[in-house]
Amino acid sequence: MVEVVVERNYTDGIITRFQDAFPEQIPDKSFSSQWTTFITQLNQMFSEAETFSYVCVLEGLLSALTLYSLPLFYETKAKKVLFTCFLFFKHRN
């Protein structure tokens, strides 16, 4: 078994892409076209994941709403400990 490290391609900035150059660690060069096809499809999948859509905006808004509305319905551990400290101080004074 051969370990192959696929390098990132930063020519387009920080967009997730991988270099499609055939790795030298693989001795059989007959897989070169399969490798290029594989990396091209992988890059297309990452490109699709990073495209802008209104569904992504809606997902972001819903995640932000649930994150910020969670303390309204659930008391966090830190808040419980702060309340215990408040009672402790109140009892000692």
Secondary structure, 3 states (H helix, E strand, C coil): CCCCCCCECCCCCCCCCECCCCCCCCCCHHHHHHHHHHHHHHHHHHHHHCCCCHHHHHHHHHHHHHHHHHHHHCCCHHHHHHHHHHHHHHHHC
